[in-house]
Amino acid sequence: MKLTMERLTKQFKNKIAVDRVNMELEEGIYGFLGANGAGKTTLMQMLCGIVTPTSGEVRLDGRNNIEMGEDYRDLLGYLPQEFGYSPSFTAQDFMLYIAAVKGLLPSYAKKRTKELLELTHLSGDADRKIRTFSGGMKQRLGIAQALLNDPRILILDEPTAGLDPKERAYFRNMISGLSKDRIVILSTHIVSDVEYIADKILIMKKGRFIMNGTVTELTETISGEVWECETTERELENLDRSICVVNSHHQGKQIRLRAVSPTKPMEAAVRAEPNLEDLYLSVFYDEVDERRRW
Ligand SMILES: Nc1ncnc2c1ncn2[C@@H]1O[C@H](COP(=O)(O)OP(=O)(O)OP(=O)(O)O)[C@@H](O)[C@H]1O
């Protein structure tokens, strides 16, 4: 199975949200990483066929996804960023309702609903109204509905938003267990959500994929550029402002600094093993919070 993006572009008035993206995806887990507004949601909506590209196209094994219509939707599971839950439905009713919209046979829908509520740890809440659910529970229900038709292409837009750390860890395991013969795409701006489960990371900035590869391939690009040292507030103030500070941990008067810089930022600095967060922060350094700059 090959899902191909060919010069995929979406323009809203004078804003280009997705800019001539070319990419080919095969079975596996893909993590779309990008800051807010990078274009992840718009790209995913085009992959789902719910937003029409301004130019370019999405093809599945050579066929245009919009022209495929229902044949494409049958293969697709989607969790949008803002899901319209009906608050007066119970979790079970909601699943059965979505199953009916997807055209699943009632007997299969019932069996699948049971399995998926178990998988997402919602069996005990199947008869509770969605209005009583926490954000994390709603998110789990959203993941469950996306899996109803056992999709070959699963697209999850910020699936871990609202999940607590334990739920995040469970979610990662669940997604890892699903991947084998599917294309799973999940977007996030939280590096740890995808660092350990994605086969490939695609970093999106200003409507384009600016980097893609395995975690190892990506972190190798800043090999030798990550530094750690003990420093003081005063030394930090004199630090070149172009240096990307990944972390500054205050321990009394001492500060434990981690930074990305092509050259040694301080006399005492020693090289450290790069990780994906170092790379992400260095790539988005021009967009991060002013308070992180030095
Ligand atoms: N319907 C629309 N009309 C006008 N501009 C839009 C529309 N949808 C998205 N945009 C703009 O396109 C750009 C990309 O937005 P998009 O939601 O795809 O980014 P994102 O990476 O998903 O961000 P977030 O993580 O905040 O959802 C943003 O500048 C956004 O304001």
The ligand as an SDF file (V2000), in Angstrom:
LIG
                    3D

 31 33  0  0  0  0  0  0  0  0999 V2000
  -10.1580   27.3400    7.2300 N   0  0  0  0  0  0  0  0  0  0  0  0
   -9.0880   28.1290    7.3090 C   0  0  0  0  0  0  0  0  0  0  0  0
   -9.1210   29.4070    6.8760 N   0  0  0  0  0  0  0  0  0  0  0  0
   -8.0420   30.2170    6.9280 C   0  0  0  0  0  0  0  0  0  0  0  0
   -6.8320   29.8310    7.4310 N   0  0  0  0  0  0  0  0  0  0  0  0
   -6.7340   28.5750    7.8870 C   0  0  0  0  0  0  0  0  0  0  0  0
   -7.8460   27.6560    7.8630 C   0  0  0  0  0  0  0  0  0  0  0  0
   -7.4260   26.4720    8.3820 N   0  0  0  0  0  0  0  0  0  0  0  0
   -6.1350   26.6400    8.7320 C   0  0  0  0  0  0  0  0  0  0  0  0
   -5.7220   27.8820    8.4300 N   0  0  0  0  0  0  0  0  0  0  0  0
   -4.3700   28.4280    8.6470 C   0  0  0  0  0  0  0  0  0  0  0  0
   -3.4450   27.5480    8.0360 O   0  0  0  0  0  0  0  0  0  0  0  0
   -2.2790   27.3820    8.8570 C   0  0  0  0  0  0  0  0  0  0  0  0
   -2.0830   25.9140    9.1970 C   0  0  0  0  0  0  0  0  0  0  0  0
   -3.1130   25.5280   10.1090 O   0  0  0  0  0  0  0  0  0  0  0  0
   -3.2640   24.0200   10.6540 P   0  0  0  0  0  0  0  0  0  0  0  0
   -4.4510   23.9930   11.5540 O   0  0  0  0  0  0  0  0  0  0  0  0
   -3.2580   23.1040    9.4920 O   0  0  0  0  0  0  0  0  0  0  0  0
   -1.9130   23.8620   11.4680 O   0  0  0  0  0  0  0  0  0  0  0  0
   -1.5310   22.7950   12.6060 P   0  0  0  0  0  0  0  0  0  0  0  0
   -0.1000   22.4470   12.3720 O   0  0  0  0  0  0  0  0  0  0  0  0
   -2.5070   21.6880   12.5900 O   0  0  0  0  0  0  0  0  0  0  0  0
   -1.6710   23.6260   13.9280 O   0  0  0  0  0  0  0  0  0  0  0  0
   -2.3510   23.1850   15.3280 P   0  0  0  0  0  0  0  0  0  0  0  0
   -1.4150   22.2250   15.9650 O   0  0  0  0  0  0  0  0  0  0  0  0
   -2.4620   24.4860   16.0660 O   0  0  0  0  0  0  0  0  0  0  0  0
   -3.6840   22.6060   14.9680 O   0  0  0  0  0  0  0  0  0  0  0  0
   -2.4990   28.2800   10.0710 C   0  0  0  0  0  0  0  0  0  0  0  0
   -1.8540   29.5110    9.8330 O   0  0  0  0  0  0  0  0  0  0  0  0
   -3.9890   28.4550   10.1240 C   0  0  0  0  0  0  0  0  0  0  0  0
   -4.3270   29.6890   10.7110 O   0  0  0  0  0  0  0  0  0  0  0  0
  1  2  1  0
  2  3  1  0
  2  7  2  0
  3  4  2  0
  4  5  1  0
  5  6  2  0
  6  7  1  0
  6 10  1  0
  7  8  1  0
  8  9  2  0
  9 10  1  0
 10 11  1  0
 11 12  1  0
 11 30  1  0
 12 13  1  0
 13 14  1  0
 13 28  1  0
 14 15  1  0
 15 16  1  0
 16 17  2  0
 16 18  1  0
 16 19  1  0
 19 20  1  0
 20 21  2  0
 20 22  1  0
 20 23  1  0
 23 24  1  0
 24 25  2  0
 24 26  1  0
 24 27  1  0
 28 29  1  0
 28 30  1  0
 30 31  1  0
M  END
$$$$
